[in-house]
Amino acid sequence: MAAPLVRLNSGHSMPLVGLGTYDGGANPQNPPGTVARTVEFAVAECGVRMLDCAFSYLNEAEVGDGLQSVLQRGTIPREQLFVISKLANNYHRKEHVEMALRKSLTDLQLEYVDLYLMHWPLAFKFIPFDVTRRGFEKGFNPHCMMPDPPVTHPMLTDPRHDRVPIRETWEAMEALVDKGLARSIGVANFTPALLHDLLTYARIPPAVVQVEVHPFCAQGTLHDYLKKLGIQLMAYAPLGYGQFKLSGERTLLQDVTLAQVGNRHGKSPAQVVLRWHLQRGVAAIPKTVVPSELRQNMQIFDFELSADDMEAISSLDINFHYVRPSDPGWYEVPLW
């Protein structure tokens, strides 16, 4: 059964459940081709129609290979797919924004993306890449590479940072819509204050705000604010974030409340959480490369959580973030 659609303020429709592709290609435990096979299986066999990708995931070429394997069969047209990409921090200057998207389109083997997000409200120094090839050279990782020469400024806490206002980047993203390269645009990891400022000058408002959302971090205040603005909330890490969980921190899917709700409905804790997102009207992009989990993540449309179930799950909220950009090795900026 296909995921329900929501109509964005851009006039385009988007599925409320999809597949996240973060780290599939970068994870050394996954053999080459894992992402391509996952995308092909998810779309062709599980009914997934939304794919969440990003330049900085460094695996969009594999995603593109999987997409082409499906599209070449002729049974699922491009128009039924909703493909997301994101602008990496290193390409926030106006002269780099379109170049970065065109690189993603080359890797994805697409003529346009359905949604293009500013990945973080932080600009990094430009790191060049080969625009003539699909994929990247071994060892290329712009988020971790130091610029040459390094950036020095008393108000920049990280030598990777660059001085680029968000307005410059957003106006360059609006131009992508004008050119038909992106059908909708939005932001990720924005706070309400940053979003409020963006809306004071945006010619095209964000269609989507993507942030960390799960029962431990429900983002209720942000969700209410976005509903007033007519902007769709999208959850990354909708099942919690095992990769960034520190030793001793709670694991969301092991919570007893989720197990109890799942037992009442004959569903797994993951399916319960995804159904919770769906009934809140929050789009979710769970990440997995396990075929059985891919199927289960799309088997959430045949049951409904009761009001008591929803309240019990929502009561788990403690405003806890697994993703913390102020941590050492991240961006050294306390966004939240």
N, C-alpha and C positions, 0 to 999 in steps of 0.2 A: 504494500500500500504506500502511495506517495505521500510525502510530507505536505501539510497544508501550506498555502501561500499567504504572504502578507503583502499588501500594496505599499510601496515606499512613497515618500513625498516627491520623488523624481518621476513618479508615474509608472515605474517598472515594478514587477512582482518578484518576490524572493521567497524561496522555501524557508520554513522555520527550523529545519534540521538538515545538517549536512555532514561533511567530513573535514576534519582538520588534518593538515599535512605536515605540521611542524616536526622537524628533526628526523623524519623518516629516512632521508638520504644521508644525514650527518651521523646517524647512530652506527658505530662500527659493528654492532651486533646484527644489523640488518644487511644481508648481502646485496650487491648491486642489482638493481631492477625491482627491489621491494616496493618502492613507491609506485612505480608504473603498474605493477601487478595489483597492488592494493586499489589504486584508482580504477583500473579496468574492472575488477571484481565488484567494487562498491557500486559503480554506476550500472554495469551490465546485469549484475546478479542480485543486488540488494535494494535497488531503487533510489540510490543516492543521486540527487540532482544539483547539490551545492557543494563546491570545493573551495576551501579556504587556503590560499597560497600566499607566498610572500617572496620578494627578492632575497631577503636575508635568510630564508630557509635553505637557499642554495640548491634546491632540488626541483625547481619549476620545469627544467628540461625533462626530468623523469615523469612529472605530472603530465606534461604535454605528450609524452610517449603513450602513457596510459589512456589519455583522452583520445588521441588519434586512433588507437586500437578499437575504441568503441565507436567513434564517429565514422570510421571507414566501413563498418558493418552496415550502416545506413538505417538502423532500426531506431536510433535515438538522435534526433536532429540537434544541432548546436543550440537552437532557440529554446530547447527544453532544459538546458544547463545554465547554472548560475555560477560563474567563476569569479573568485575574488583574488586580487593581488594587493600588495602593500608596498609603499614607497619606503625604502631603507633610509636610515638616518643620514647617510653620507651624500644623499642626492637631493637635499632640500633647497639648494639654490635654484632660482627660476630657470637657469640655463641647463640644469641637469634633470629636472623632473620628467620631461617628456622622454629624454634619452633613457632613463631608468625604466619607464613603463614600456617603451619599445623593446628593451632588452627582455623584459618579462614576457611580452607578447611573442617574441621570437622563440623563447624557450617553451612557452605553452603552445606554440603553433596556432595562435588565434589572431583574429583581426581586431578584437576588442575584448575588454573585460567588462563584466556586468557591474562590478563594484571595485573601486580603487580607494584604498585607505592610506592615510598618513599613519605609518606604523607607530611612531612615538612623537611626542611634541618636543623632540630634541634633535638639533642639527649637529651632525658630525662633519669633519673635514672630508672633502671629496677624495675618494679612492678610485683611480681609473680602472676600467675593465675592458675586455675585448668585446666590442660591439658586433663583430663579424661572425662570432661562433655561438652555438647553443651550449649552455652549461658554462662552467668556469674551470680555470686552471686549478690543478691540485694545490691546496694550501690557501686558496683565496677565501678570505673571510673579512669583509670590510668593517664589521663591527669591532673586530679585535686588532685590526692593523693600525699602526701609528702613522699619521701623515708625515710626509717629508717635504718641507720642513715641518716640525711640530708646531702646533698652535700655542701661542703664549699670550695670555691676557689675564689680568688680576681677578676678573670676575668669572673665569672659566675654571671649573674644578677638575677637569679631566683634559689631558692634552689632545684627546680625539675631538673635543667639542669645537663647533664653529659658531660664528655670530650671524645667524640667519633668522629673521623674524618669521613667525608662523604665517603672517599675512602674505609674505612673498611666496611661500610654498603653496598656500591655499589658492592664491590667484593663478598660479601655474597649473594647479590641478583643475581649476574651473575651465582653463583653456583646453584640457584633455577632453572634457565633455563636449565643448564646442566643436572639436575636431572628430568626434565620434570614436575616440580611442577608449573611453570609459563611459558607460551608460549612467552610472551613479558614482558619487564620491562620498567619502566619509572620513572619520578619524578613529584612531584606537588609542587607548591609554590616556585619554583626556579626562581631566577633572571638570566638574561643573563650571568652575570659574574660568578655565581656559576655553571651554565651549561657549560660555556667555560672551567672552571677548570676541571670539571668532564670529559669532552671529551679528556683532555690531557692524561688520564690514563685508560679510560674505554675500556675493551676488547669487551664488548657488548654495543653499544651506546643506549641511551634511545630511545624507539620507540615513546613515547608520553610525552608531557609536559602539565600538567593540572594546570591551573591558573584561577583566576577570570576574566571572559570576558563577557562584555555586552555593549550596545551602550554608556553608560557613561564611560566605561573603555575598549576601543576597543583593546588595546594591539597590535597596528599596527606594531610598531617597532619589538617587540618580534616575531610576526607572520612572518614578512619578514625574520628575522634571522633564524627562524626554517625551513622555506621553503628552504632556501639555504642549510641547513644541512640535509634535508630529514627527519625531525622529525615532527610528527603530533601535532598540537595544539588542546587541548580540553578545553572547557569552563565549569567551574563550576559556579554556580549562573548565568546561561545564561540569566535569566529574571530579574536580580537584586536580592538583598538579603533582603527581608522584615524582616527576623528574627534579623539581625544585624543593621538595619536602625535606626539611632538615631532620636529622636524627632526633627522635623524641617528640616530633610534632604529630598531630593526629592525622590519620588517613580517613578521608571522607567516606569512601565506600565501605569502610569497616564499621561505620556508626550503627549502633543497635537500632536506632529509630528507623533508619532506612531498611534494615533487614526485616523489622516487624511489619512495616507497610508493604514491603515486597511480598512477604509471606501471605498477607491477606489477599493479594491480587495474583499470586503465582508468577511474580516478576522478580528480576534481579535488582539489587540496589542501584545499579547503573540505569536500568530502565525506569525505575521510580524517579530518579533525579532528572532524567531527560523529560519524563512526562510532567514533572513539576515545572521545568522551564517552559514547556509547551503551553501548559495551562495558564502560566503567567504572561504569555505572549512574548517571551524572550526567545530569540533565535539562538540555536546552539550548534556548535561545530566540534563534537567529540573526536578525539584522535585515537586511532588504533590501526594496527596492521594485521590483526588476528581475524581471520575470516568469520569465526563464530561470533565474535564481538561486533563485527561490521553488520551481520544479520540482526543481532539482538538490538543494536542501536536504532534500527529502523522498524522494530516490532513493538512500537509504543503507541500505536494508534487504535488498538483494540480494547483499551480499558481506560477508565477515568478515575482520578483520585478524588476522594470525597473532600468536603470542606475541612473536616477534621484532619484528614491526611495532609492537606496543603498547609494547615496551620502547624501541625507537628513538624513538618519538614522546615517550614519557615522559622520555627523557633530555634533551629540550630544556628542561626546567624549570629556570629560573634565578630563580624567585620575583619575576618582573618584573610590575609593575602599570602598565597604561596609565592607569587611573583613580587619581588621587592627590589625596585631599581636603585635603591640607596645602598644595597648590600655591596661589600667589597667585590670587585670584579665586574660589577654591573656598570651603572651610569653615574653613580655617586650624586644622584639628585633625588631627594625625598618627595616624589610626586604624590605619595599618599602615606 
